[in-house]
Amino acid sequence: MARIDAIVLGAGIVGTSVGLHLAKRGLAVALVDRRAPGEETSYGNAGVIEGNTVFPPAFPSDPIALLRIALKRAPEANYHLSFLPQVAPWLLQFRAASRPERLVETARLMRPLFARAVAEHEALLAEAGAERYLRKTGWLKLYRSDRAFDALKREFALAQEFGMPLHALDPDGARELEPSLAPVFRHAVFWPLAASVADPLAVTKAYAARFAALGGVVVRGNARSLHRANACWRVETAEGPLDAAQAVVALGPFAPDVLSPLGITLPLAVKRGYHRHYRGAGNAALARPVVDMEIGYCLAPMDQGLFPLGESVETTPWMGSRPCFADSRPVIGRAPGQSGLWLAYGHAHWGLTLGPATGRLLAEMMTGATPFCDPAPYGAERFGR
Ligand SMILES: Cc1cc2nc3c(=O)[nH]c(=O)nc-3n(C[C@H](O)[C@H](O)[C@H](O)COP(=O)(O)OP(=O)(O)OC[C@H]3O[C@@H](n4cnc5c(N)ncnc54)[C@H](O)[C@@H]3O)c2cc1C
């Protein structure tokens, strides 16, 4: 294979976006994955480009909510008892990061990335000839109780400070937007600037095709084979060993498989998530993703299925693992103690949203350009050595 400047390990939405941004800047890049692009976590997400995220999901502060989870009565969260001792340190960090002042800090630190989310997708979708997948129809959050809606005051205030429009709606207002919804909720919030895609897998594949059109190489290989060979990083692939001065670990929830043997142990946990496609019943349809905030599920119109629920398209639900750091920030930047190695993973609930913005930021850092935002909040150094 010809000279390679950078190896990107992982062809999910994050790695593919990194590879594409590096290729756009003239680097010779190999994108290495054991599967075809986009077929792991990036396949099964709800397709929301959630650029107007304010607060990340938080550890429950309400003892009753916590008790419901502990007793496995909460539809939005489940756990294996035997896994608790292993995940306890992460949960404690997550609880600490969920204090009100820490959530506000996270919202501010993440804003520069979220603010670019939709625009960076639009740019890549246009280049890739894949604009047809984009819906700029916002998204709708439903609240079944006054209590849950009343708890949004801080979020509304911060959204206003960030200049993000939102519309609080009653059930009739929400059903003007989405007539097929049953009136089982008391409040709704419409976020008009959110976008979504009709087929997340097709989007990653379109970005990979654009990457290949720019001369990038998509190759099957095992990222676990990453090791140093003289002054380079080497990985074994189906087309033989590949060497490059720079390598990027963009393996989402699988990143520890490669990083732990290199002595890089950052506190990543995974939150499982599921999807299932259903055919529509009757003429009912949705124009945008709708999330039932208190029951914890999202209805997202996809090319494969429609709302409301008729027959299911698949026999079993799909399960994916969201790669999550306890402070709800991804790691984007240099790998500690390993020259030429870069990290782009841990995008939790927002990997689709933030893939292209991450790709641009990391490519700017790797090529010595001025990054579009301060990358310090996303550095691995924040976890200490
Ligand atoms: C149910 C659900 C709904 C979601 N909804 C949304 C949403 O609406 N909006 C949003 O922004 N985000 C959403 N997310 C989160 C989002 O899907 C993830 O954050 C994102 O897909 C992570 O992308 P990634 O590229 O980091 O990881 P991945 O897509 O998992 O990519 C990692 C790649 O590494 C490869 N790999 C792993 N190990 C090896 C190895 N040893 N050798 C070679 N290759 C390897 C894998 O094959 C894979 O292709 C959702 C997640 C779930 C589970």
The ligand as an SDF file (V2000), in Angstrom:
LIG
                    3D

 53 58  0  0  0  0  0  0  0  0999 V2000
  -30.2220    3.3300   21.1980 C   0  0  0  0  0  0  0  0  0  0  0  0
  -29.2590    4.4530   20.9170 C   0  0  0  0  0  0  0  0  0  0  0  0
  -29.7540    5.6700   20.4380 C   0  0  0  0  0  0  0  0  0  0  0  0
  -28.8830    6.7250   20.1660 C   0  0  0  0  0  0  0  0  0  0  0  0
  -29.3900    7.8760   19.6270 N   0  0  0  0  0  0  0  0  0  0  0  0
  -28.5420    8.8800   19.2970 C   0  0  0  0  0  0  0  0  0  0  0  0
  -29.0280   10.0410   18.6340 C   0  0  0  0  0  0  0  0  0  0  0  0
  -30.2190   10.1640   18.3280 O   0  0  0  0  0  0  0  0  0  0  0  0
  -28.1470   11.0320   18.3470 N   0  0  0  0  0  0  0  0  0  0  0  0
  -26.8180   10.9250   18.6460 C   0  0  0  0  0  0  0  0  0  0  0  0
  -26.0650   11.8690   18.3720 O   0  0  0  0  0  0  0  0  0  0  0  0
  -26.3080    9.8000   19.2280 N   0  0  0  0  0  0  0  0  0  0  0  0
  -27.1300    8.7860   19.5580 C   0  0  0  0  0  0  0  0  0  0  0  0
  -26.6340    7.6490   20.1480 N   0  0  0  0  0  0  0  0  0  0  0  0
  -25.2010    7.5660   20.4510 C   0  0  0  0  0  0  0  0  0  0  0  0
  -24.3740    7.2530   19.2170 C   0  0  0  0  0  0  0  0  0  0  0  0
  -24.9460    6.1820   18.4820 O   0  0  0  0  0  0  0  0  0  0  0  0
  -22.9380    6.8850   19.6220 C   0  0  0  0  0  0  0  0  0  0  0  0
  -22.4040    7.8910   20.4600 O   0  0  0  0  0  0  0  0  0  0  0  0
  -22.0480    6.7780   18.3870 C   0  0  0  0  0  0  0  0  0  0  0  0
  -22.5600    5.8540   17.4600 O   0  0  0  0  0  0  0  0  0  0  0  0
  -20.6350    6.3810   18.7420 C   0  0  0  0  0  0  0  0  0  0  0  0
  -19.9230    6.3730   17.5340 O   0  0  0  0  0  0  0  0  0  0  0  0
  -18.4420    5.8600   17.4900 P   0  0  0  0  0  0  0  0  0  0  0  0
  -17.9540    6.0640   16.1020 O   0  0  0  0  0  0  0  0  0  0  0  0
  -17.6610    6.4640   18.6040 O   0  0  0  0  0  0  0  0  0  0  0  0
  -18.5630    4.2910   17.8480 O   0  0  0  0  0  0  0  0  0  0  0  0
  -18.9820    3.0520   16.9050 P   0  0  0  0  0  0  0  0  0  0  0  0
  -20.0490    3.4090   15.9650 O   0  0  0  0  0  0  0  0  0  0  0  0
  -19.2060    1.8890   17.8200 O   0  0  0  0  0  0  0  0  0  0  0  0
  -17.6690    2.8110   16.0620 O   0  0  0  0  0  0  0  0  0  0  0  0
  -16.5750    2.1060   16.5690 C   0  0  0  0  0  0  0  0  0  0  0  0
  -16.0490    1.2080   15.4530 C   0  0  0  0  0  0  0  0  0  0  0  0
  -14.9100    0.4930   15.9440 O   0  0  0  0  0  0  0  0  0  0  0  0
  -14.9280   -0.8000   15.3390 C   0  0  0  0  0  0  0  0  0  0  0  0
  -14.1170   -1.7040   16.1350 N   0  0  0  0  0  0  0  0  0  0  0  0
  -14.3030   -2.0470   17.4280 C   0  0  0  0  0  0  0  0  0  0  0  0
  -13.3360   -2.8930   17.8260 N   0  0  0  0  0  0  0  0  0  0  0  0
  -12.5150   -3.0850   16.7470 C   0  0  0  0  0  0  0  0  0  0  0  0
  -11.3380   -3.8440   16.5310 C   0  0  0  0  0  0  0  0  0  0  0  0
  -10.7740   -4.6030   17.4910 N   0  0  0  0  0  0  0  0  0  0  0  0
  -10.7640   -3.8000   15.3140 N   0  0  0  0  0  0  0  0  0  0  0  0
  -11.3080   -3.0500   14.3150 C   0  0  0  0  0  0  0  0  0  0  0  0
  -12.4150   -2.3140   14.4640 N   0  0  0  0  0  0  0  0  0  0  0  0
  -13.0160   -2.3310   15.6720 C   0  0  0  0  0  0  0  0  0  0  0  0
  -16.3950   -1.1610   15.3050 C   0  0  0  0  0  0  0  0  0  0  0  0
  -16.6380   -2.1650   14.3330 O   0  0  0  0  0  0  0  0  0  0  0  0
  -17.0630    0.1660   15.0040 C   0  0  0  0  0  0  0  0  0  0  0  0
  -17.3160    0.3360   13.6140 O   0  0  0  0  0  0  0  0  0  0  0  0
  -27.4890    6.5770   20.4270 C   0  0  0  0  0  0  0  0  0  0  0  0
  -26.9930    5.3640   20.9040 C   0  0  0  0  0  0  0  0  0  0  0  0
  -27.8560    4.3040   21.1410 C   0  0  0  0  0  0  0  0  0  0  0  0
  -27.2880    3.0100   21.6400 C   0  0  0  0  0  0  0  0  0  0  0  0
  1  2  1  0
  2  3  1  0
  2 52  2  0
  3  4  2  0
  4  5  1  0
  4 50  1  0
  5  6  2  0
  6  7  1  0
  6 13  1  0
  7  8  2  0
  7  9  1  0
  9 10  1  0
 10 11  2  0
 10 12  1  0
 12 13  2  0
 13 14  1  0
 14 15  1  0
 14 50  1  0
 15 16  1  0
 16 17  1  0
 16 18  1  0
 18 19  1  0
 18 20  1  0
 20 21  1  0
 20 22  1  0
 22 23  1  0
 23 24  1  0
 24 25  2  0
 24 26  1  0
 24 27  1  0
 27 28  1  0
 28 29  2  0
 28 30  1  0
 28 31  1  0
 31 32  1  0
 32 33  1  0
 33 34  1  0
 33 48  1  0
 34 35  1  0
 35 36  1  0
 35 46  1  0
 36 37  1  0
 36 45  1  0
 37 38  2  0
 38 39  1  0
 39 40  1  0
 39 45  2  0
 40 41  1  0
 40 42  2  0
 42 43  1  0
 43 44  2  0
 44 45  1  0
 46 47  1  0
 46 48  1  0
 48 49  1  0
 50 51  2  0
 51 52  1  0
 52 53  1  0
M  END
$$$$
